[in-house]
Amino acid sequence: MERIIEEIREDLSRRIAVAADRLADRTLTEDPAYAALLGRAELRERIHHDLRQAVEGLVHTSRGLPVELADARAVGALRAEQGLPLASVLRTYRRGGRLLWQSMTESVTAHDRAALPRLLPGAAALWDVLDRTTDAMTESYRRTEAAHGDRDRERRAALLDVLLDGADGADGASSVAGWAADGAAAPAAEAAAARLGLPERGRFTVVVLAPDASGNPVAPLTPVPPAGGTGAAAAPRVLWRTRADGEIGLVELGHHPLESVRELLAPLGVRAGVGPVVAAPAELARAHRLAALALRTSPGSEGPRTALLDERLPAALIAAQPELAGRLCQVVLGPVLALPAADRRTLLTTLGTWLACQGSTTDAAQRLYCHRNTVSNRLRRLEQLTGRSLSDPRHVVELALAHAAVLQRVGAEPATRPAAPDPRASRTPGGTARRSPRRPA
């Protein structure tokens, strides 16, 4: 094989040059990715070089020497860095291999047609060289692409950290500003938002997901579009940030209402806190803090799994001040908390149900499967123990906040869970709702 190549080398070189011209023109005409990246002269020179390298690889193989693959690896890494699709690169390599074989057969035919049988055994050797070269290029391309993807993910995480934690608390804030075109003057939050493709003004919120039972972060699923949506474009855009203590989602609401976040998170089946709507990226750090606070008010087992801060502000106040919450429990409900467990649970359950029923004794009795007089008696006992009247709005506020503090302290035990119905008890008779039981004389 080496001898026949030497015999046709001069003519083969001319034919390879023509093949490089043809392949460069065809590639630029048919492949927009190449056309957008390389000029004709550069692409033609690259193809010409690769074809000559393949011929030299065939000569090395005939001598029992390894094929030189460093150049192919360099090309793979370069094309990955440039963002040229791997399919485009492979297509050009395959076309180049076919043109090279065609050039070799034409050159041998022109030199000595009788020598063609001597060339045929070289076909397998040539395709082996081309396969090795292509494999080396592909491996290098994918390795570079993976590293590039890791860098992109790290940079994206740093950008999200700037928005979620605030510029003062983010390690990468100064470098983020440098990534923007006018980063020297732009605030870090605005620069980070621009890099993530977020508008300067809009409607945003933040979602914080609780880890699963084993303490591991929950991998966010592809959001399900709200009812009536026609696809992923109908749902708010969410940028997820994975951390050791859970998942954080930056939500670009657009025209969607804040309540749509519930439907978006429903497939995850985990506890979640949702912050308020903010209008600018610089306000997202505050939305993040409030979303984490909302998560602390989310029920551990029963009730809605997604807690919107604006719907749970009293509970959020309690969660934000644990020391004062503990003091509130002791001052307002101390005598109740000192009761035996069964009595304590009964009174707290009754209070929580009465509050949930907006002060209706009749509705509370129906939920608790007992007579409304039983509810009234329990509430009167509660008033006696606490020294607070359920007919005084200020006292009701204290009792409601103290009750919320108790629930948060015990991790949402079944203090508001209705008792199991007693099969011997009759249904509650109808009656007028009593909104504030009378204090004993």
Phi and psi in degrees as a GROMACS rama.xvg file:
@    title "Ramachandran Plot"
@    xaxis  label "Phi"
@    yaxis  label "Psi"
@TYPE xy
-63.0999  -38.4246  GLU-2
-66.2522  -45.4183  ARG-3
-66.6916  -33.6153  ILE-4
-66.847  -37.9823  ILE-5
-64.929  -35.0208  GLU-6
-66.6692  -31.9159  GLU-7
-108.979  9.53813  ILE-8
-57.4253  -45.2045  ARG-9
-64.9235  -46.5847  GLU-10
-67.5283  -38.2897  ASP-11
-63.069  -37.6061  LEU-12
-61.1633  -41.5282  SER-13
-65.1006  -42.2521  ARG-14
-67.6619  -36.4408  ARG-15
-64.1154  -39.0356  ILE-16
-62.2428  -41.4365  ALA-17
-66.7512  -41.4918  VAL-18
-61.1372  -39.2645  ALA-19
-63.5124  -39.9376  ALA-20
-61.8306  -47.6177  ASP-21
-62.2183  -44.6883  ARG-22
-69.7612  -36.9073  LEU-23
-63.2016  -44.2544  ALA-24
-63.9141  -43.7534  ASP-25
-65.6012  -41.511  ARG-26
-63.8296  -45.4212  THR-27
-67.8711  -27.6968  LEU-28
-77.8909  -38.8207  THR-29
-99.6224  -17.5324  GLU-30
-120.294  101.124  ASP-31
-61.1427  -28.7437  PRO-32
-63.3563  -44.6865  ALA-33
-67.0098  -42.7874  TYR-34
-61.7777  -33.3687  ALA-35
-78.2053  -16.7832  ALA-36
-105.45  -41.5177  LEU-37
-122.446  147.208  LEU-38
-82.4304  167.304  GLY-39
-63.7335  -43.6845  ARG-40
-62.0735  -44.2095  ALA-41
-65.9249  -43.8186  GLU-42
-66.1816  -41.6818  LEU-43
-62.8219  -41.6099  ARG-44
-64.5322  -38.2444  GLU-45
-65.2201  -44.0371  ARG-46
-65.4809  -43.8273  ILE-47
-59.3356  -43.8588  HIS-48
-62.4614  -44.5671  HIS-49
-64.1545  -38.0597  ASP-50
-66.3462  -41.9124  LEU-51
-65.3162  -37.2873  ARG-52
-62.9317  -36.0503  GLN-53
-66.4194  -38.2389  ALA-54
-64.3569  -43.5734  VAL-55
-65.0446  -35.1795  GLU-56
-63.2875  -36.8123  GLY-57
-66.2341  -39.4188  LEU-58
-64.1421  -43.9232  VAL-59
-61.3048  -40.767  HIS-60
-63.0171  -41.0226  THR-61
-65.1923  -24.1394  SER-62
-90.4753  -1.60233  ARG-63
82.0408  17.8505  GLY-64
-98.4213  152.822  LEU-65
-70.664  153.256  PRO-66
-78.0539  134.607  VAL-67
-76.2141  121.233  GLU-68
-116.73  -0.939138  LEU-69
-60.0973  -40.4199  ALA-70
-66.4604  -40.1802  ASP-71
-63.4745  -40.3889  ALA-72
-63.7298  -40.3554  ARG-73
-63.523  -39.4332  ALA-74
-64.8324  -43.0366  VAL-75
-59.8676  -44.6682  GLY-76
-64.5713  -41.8901  ALA-77
-63.2796  -46.4319  LEU-78
-65.7926  -34.2371  ARG-79
-66.6433  -42.64  ALA-80
-63.2359  -35.7484  GLU-81
-75.8017  -14.3545  GLN-82
82.8982  15.6256  GLY-83
-73.3853  129.236  LEU-84
-58.2513  140.122  PRO-85
-60.55  -36.828  LEU-86
-58.9312  -38.1018  ALA-87
-65.5331  -43.498  SER-88
-64.0147  -45.4018  VAL-89
-63.6813  -39.0153  LEU-90
-62.4424  -41.0342  ARG-91
-67.2527  -38.2729  THR-92
-63.0222  -43.7728  TYR-93
-65.0714  -43.9369  ARG-94
-63.1812  -38.3797  ARG-95
-62.5417  -39.7507  GLY-96
-63.2487  -41.9911  GLY-97
-65.7626  -41.9223  ARG-98
-65.0605  -36.0612  LEU-99
-64.4625  -45.2014  LEU-100
-63.7377  -40.2653  TRP-101
-62.5965  -41.2157  GLN-102
-64.5135  -38.6179  SER-103
-66.6794  -44.8289  MET-104
-65.3731  -39.4606  THR-105
-65.6638  -38.5109  GLU-106
-68.6179  -41.9873  SER-107
-65.5253  -41.3  VAL-108
-60.5224  -43.0569  THR-109
-67.9403  -32.3337  ALA-110
-78.2344  -50.6307  HIS-111
-164.331  100.982  ASP-112
-56.7882  -32.5747  ARG-113
-67.0499  -15.6183  ALA-114
-86.3849  -3.39756  ALA-115
-56.4497  -41.716  LEU-116
-58.897  -27.9993  PRO-117
-70.6646  -22.6625  ARG-118
-82.6526  -28.5512  LEU-119
-57.2767  -41.6364  LEU-120
-60.0588  -20.8007  PRO-121
-77.0761  -10.4618  GLY-122
-61.5695  -48.4627  ALA-123
-62.5544  -39.8025  ALA-124
-65.381  -39.1728  ALA-125
-65.6175  -45.0701  LEU-126
-66.9885  -29.6831  TRP-127
-65.8716  -42.6258  ASP-128
-62.1181  -44.7448  VAL-129
-64.0603  -38.6977  LEU-130
-64.6827  -44.1971  ASP-131
-62.5875  -42.7789  ARG-132
-63.2124  -44.7404  THR-133
-64.4127  -42.3451  THR-134
-62.3682  -41.9457  ASP-135
-64.2782  -42.5825  ALA-136
-63.5827  -43.703  MET-137
-65.2568  -43.3315  THR-138
-61.443  -44.373  GLU-139
-65.7481  -39.9903  SER-140
-59.2072  -49.8744  TYR-141
-67.2686  -37.3138  ARG-142
-64.9582  -42.7969  ARG-143
-66.878  -40.5572  THR-144
-62.3406  -41.1184  GLU-145
-64.3585  -43.012  ALA-146
-64.7296  -38.4863  ALA-147
-65.2177  -39.6465  HIS-148
-63.7367  -39.1135  GLY-149
-62.1272  -42.0893  ASP-150
-64.4987  -40.5878  ARG-151
-63.0882  -42.0007  ASP-152
-65.7131  -40.2799  ARG-153
-64.7675  -41.2432  GLU-154
-66.7533  -41.026  ARG-155
-62.8762  -40.804  ARG-156
-63.0379  -40.6035  ALA-157
-64.5891  -39.513  ALA-158
-63.6169  -42.8597  LEU-159
-65.1158  -37.7331  LEU-160
-61.4073  -38.7112  ASP-161
-60.6504  -42.9763  VAL-162
-72.8963  -40.631  LEU-163
-80.1194  -30.3294  LEU-164
-104.666  -13.0699  ASP-165
91.3097  149.728  GLY-166
-62.1504  -34.6514  ALA-167
-69.1208  -27.7588  ASP-168
-101.793  3.11205  GLY-169
-102.163  129.632  ALA-170
-64.2233  -32.1832  ASP-171
-94.3106  14.854  GLY-172
-61.6041  -44.0558  ALA-173
-67.5319  -37.8238  SER-174
-72.6118  -31.2881  SER-175
-62.2562  -41.6962  VAL-176
-59.7112  -33.5811  ALA-177
-72.87  -17.7732  GLY-178
-76.8646  -23.3389  TRP-179
-79.8008  155.131  ALA-180
-60.4805  -41.2526  ALA-181
-114.097  40.0422  ASP-182
-61.3006  -25.875  GLY-183
-61.6556  -30.6979  ALA-184
-104.366  -25.1133  ALA-185
-77.6866  142.589  ALA-186
-60.0905  152.64  PRO-187
-60.1889  -39.7784  ALA-188
-63.5741  -42.4199  ALA-189
-67.3972  -38.2216  GLU-190
-65.1011  -43.5245  ALA-191
-64.1694  -42.3276  ALA-192
-62.1373  -41.0095  ALA-193
-62.8651  -41.4184  ALA-194
-66.2173  -28.7578  ARG-195
-89.0836  0.371121  LEU-196
77.6428  24.2524  GLY-197
-93.9247  144.634  LEU-198
-72.4332  158.554  PRO-199
-67.6648  -33.7703  GLU-200
-130.539  144.795  ARG-201
176.308  -151.798  GLY-202
-127.612  114.366  ARG-203
-127.098  158.257  PHE-204
-150.995  176.077  THR-205
-129.482  140.189  VAL-206
-116.969  135.477  VAL-207
-120.358  123.651  VAL-208
-99.324  140.996  LEU-209
-78.3079  147.123  ALA-210
-62.8741  163.774  PRO-211
-73.8813  -176.669  ASP-212
-59.7752  -28.0933  ALA-213
-86.5088  -0.165661  SER-214
88.9483  3.87575  GLY-215
-87.9757  148.893  ASN-216
-62.0871  150.972  PRO-217
-96.5837  122.736  VAL-218
-71.1835  120.523  ALA-219
-63.538  141.415  PRO-220
-90.4285  167.748  LEU-221
-65.7176  124.368  THR-222
-59.2269  142.837  PRO-223
-86.6318  129.182  VAL-224
-63.2721  148.975  PRO-225
-59.3787  161.762  PRO-226
-54.7071  132.71  ALA-227
92.1836  -9.08721  GLY-228
-73.9357  159.979  GLY-229
-110.989  1.10449  THR-230
166.565  -170.951  GLY-231
-60.3497  -29.6855  ALA-232
-67.5686  -19.1988  ALA-233
-79.7648  -11.8244  ALA-234
-98.8693  153.97  ALA-235
-61.0673  150.162  PRO-236
-80.0273  134.629  ARG-237
-126.016  128.006  VAL-238
-106.191  115.931  LEU-239
-94.0923  143.186  TRP-240
-126.365  117.952  ARG-241
-90.5657  128.739  THR-242
-132.281  168.719  ARG-243
-62.3579  -31.6586  ALA-244
-97.2088  7.52261  ASP-245
146.651  -173.739  GLY-246
-107.435  143.028  GLU-247
-123.747  132.597  ILE-248
-118.296  126.358  GLY-249
-92.5363  116.818  LEU-250
-106.063  122.193  VAL-251
-93.6497  100.763  GLU-252
-71.4805  -33.9255  LEU-253
63.5037  -127.146  GLY-254
-90.458  -0.678341  HIS-255
-75.1501  143.817  HIS-256
-71.2452  157.526  PRO-257
-60.0447  -34.0605  LEU-258
-63.3243  -18.9967  GLU-259
-66.1027  -17.7668  SER-260
-63.9855  -30.4901  VAL-261
-59.3803  -47.636  ARG-262
-65.0592  -36.6738  GLU-263
-63.2548  -36.7808  LEU-264
-91.1228  -13.1846  LEU-265
-53.7366  -41.7619  ALA-266
-62.3678  -21.2791  PRO-267
-73.2352  -30.4867  LEU-268
64.4603  31.8764  GLY-269
-124.908  163.721  VAL-270
-69.7994  140.789  ARG-271
-147.163  149.093  ALA-272
-117.731  138.411  GLY-273
-122.122  126.974  VAL-274
-79.7978  -177.879  GLY-275
-76.9564  167.6  PRO-276
-77.2718  131.644  VAL-277
-122.879  160.178  VAL-278
-103.413  -12.2747  ALA-279
-140.267  149.264  ALA-280
-55.9418  -31.6572  PRO-281
-65.4828  -17.3463  ALA-282
-92.9661  -0.578188  GLU-283
-70.2658  -28.5539  LEU-284
-63.0325  -41.3315  ALA-285
-66.0761  -41.6148  ARG-286
-61.3274  -35.0519  ALA-287
-65.8009  -46.0335  HIS-288
-60.823  -40.8655  ARG-289
-72.9932  -31.0211  LEU-290
-66.0742  -41.2836  ALA-291
-62.3851  -35.9251  ALA-292
-67.9264  -41.0397  LEU-293
-61.2947  -37.9312  ALA-294
-59.7308  -35.4405  LEU-295
-67.9251  -16.0844  ARG-296
-95.649  -6.10594  THR-297
-71.3872  134.44  SER-298
-58.3723  143.748  PRO-299
-73.3775  -30.1299  GLY-300
-136.286  -49.1504  SER-301
-101.583  163.4  GLU-302
84.2753  -177.107  GLY-303
-59.7036  139.418  PRO-304
-83.0602  -21.1816  ARG-305
-107.199  121.947  THR-306
-105.64  115.909  ALA-307
-86.9687  125.831  LEU-308
-52.4703  -45.3793  LEU-309
-65.9663  -14.7727  ASP-310
-95.5465  -7.52156  GLU-311
-134.15  39.8069  ARG-312
-63.6212  -42.6802  LEU-313
-60.043  -44.7331  PRO-314
-64.7983  -33.9587  ALA-315
-67.3691  -37.1624  ALA-316
-59.0247  -43.5426  LEU-317
-63.4171  -45.0466  ILE-318
-64.9239  -30.8709  ALA-319
-74.4849  -20.9145  ALA-320
-128.487  73.0309  GLN-321
-60.3519  -35.4064  PRO-322
-67.5662  -45.648  GLU-323
-67.1899  -33.7585  LEU-324
-63.1725  -41.3172  ALA-325
-63.7095  -40.1866  GLY-326
-65.9919  -38.9774  ARG-327
-61.537  -42.9213  LEU-328
-57.6091  -45.6365  CYS-329
-70.8206  -42.3666  GLN-330
-70.6261  -43.6351  VAL-331
-86.7741  -44.2441  VAL-332
-113.539  13.2829  LEU-333
-51.8033  -50.9653  GLY-334
-60.9128  -33.1329  PRO-335
-71.1213  -42.6554  VAL-336
-66.3636  -19.8884  LEU-337
-83.2072  -7.2277  ALA-338
-71.4121  161.279  LEU-339
-55.2593  155.909  PRO-340
-55.4577  -44.3989  ALA-341
-64.8113  -46.0736  ALA-342
-64.7203  -42.0714  ASP-343
-60.3671  -45.6975  ARG-344
-64.0399  -38.971  ARG-345
-63.7546  -45.6253  THR-346
-69.6799  -41.5752  LEU-347
-66.5214  -37.5098  LEU-348
-63.6508  -43.2804  THR-349
-64.3969  -44.139  THR-350
-61.627  -47.4868  LEU-351
-61.8099  -39.8559  GLY-352
-68.8126  -41.0416  THR-353
-61.789  -41.8435  TRP-354
-64.6229  -41.8078  LEU-355
-65.4324  -27.6417  ALA-356
-90.611  14.958  CYS-357
58.2689  38.932  GLN-358
79.8254  13.8702  GLY-359
-90.9495  113.741  SER-360
-65.5411  -39.7063  THR-361
-62.892  -47.5508  THR-362
-63.8216  -39.0585  ASP-363
-63.2337  -40.413  ALA-364
-62.4553  -40.465  ALA-365
-64.0552  -40.2682  GLN-366
-68.6743  -32.6783  ARG-367
-91.7465  -1.67043  LEU-368
58.0241  47.2876  TYR-369
-145.227  173.204  CYS-370
-75.214  149.036  HIS-371
-63.4497  -26.9351  ARG-372
-65.7598  -33.1828  ASN-373
-64.5974  -42.0111  THR-374
-62.5228  -44.7388  VAL-375
-60.9974  -41.6211  SER-376
-63.5139  -41.98  ASN-377
-64.8998  -42.5715  ARG-378
-66.2282  -36.3437  LEU-379
-64.2874  -39.0396  ARG-380
-64.5673  -39.0067  ARG-381
-61.207  -42.9917  LEU-382
-62.2678  -40.9453  GLU-383
-64.034  -43.1841  GLN-384
-68.9445  -38.6572  LEU-385
-92.2594  -17.2435  THR-386
70.618  23.2716  GLY-387
-124.853  142.475  ARG-388
-101.237  132.766  SER-389
-76.427  -1.68806  LEU-390
-95.7006  -4.16774  SER-391
-101.948  113.822  ASP-392
-54.8407  -36.4692  PRO-393
-65.1613  -39.6095  ARG-394
-68.7462  -36.1242  HIS-395
-62.6463  -40.4561  VAL-396
-61.184  -45.2742  VAL-397
-61.1992  -45.0281  GLU-398
-65.6597  -39.8291  LEU-399
-64.7958  -44.3896  ALA-400
-66.6626  -41.3282  LEU-401
-64.1652  -39.6427  ALA-402
-63.1664  -43.3874  HIS-403
-61.9616  -37.5794  ALA-404
-65.3439  -38.6344  ALA-405
-62.7588  -45.1071  VAL-406
-60.8861  -42.7029  LEU-407
-68.5392  -35.0666  GLN-408
-68.2423  -36.9483  ARG-409
-95.4586  9.06086  VAL-410
71.9327  38.5215  GLY-411
58.2853  53.0973  ALA-412
-64.8107  166.629  GLU-413
-71.2738  52.2834  PRO-414
-76.3309  -26.0194  ALA-415
-108.195  10.3885  THR-416
-80.249  126.565  ARG-417
-59.7799  141.769  PRO-418
-68.2748  153.438  ALA-419
-63.9803  139.861  ALA-420
-66.3841  140.913  PRO-421
-87.4695  118.191  ASP-422
-61.2708  -19.8399  PRO-423
-84.7082  -13.9577  ARG-424
-84.4682  143.912  ALA-425
-84.3052  161.016  SER-426
-65.0262  151.215  ARG-427
-65.5809  128.624  THR-428
-68.9447  155.995  PRO-429
-67.9759  159.54  GLY-430
-178.169  172.53  GLY-431
-80.0198  136.218  THR-432
-62.1485  132.128  ALA-433
-107.44  117.537  ARG-434
-96.5267  -13.44  ARG-435
-153.749  102.961  SER-436
-59.8737  145.328  PRO-437
-73.5597  136.511  ARG-438
-72.7988  144.872  ARG-439
-64.0291  149.952  PRO-440
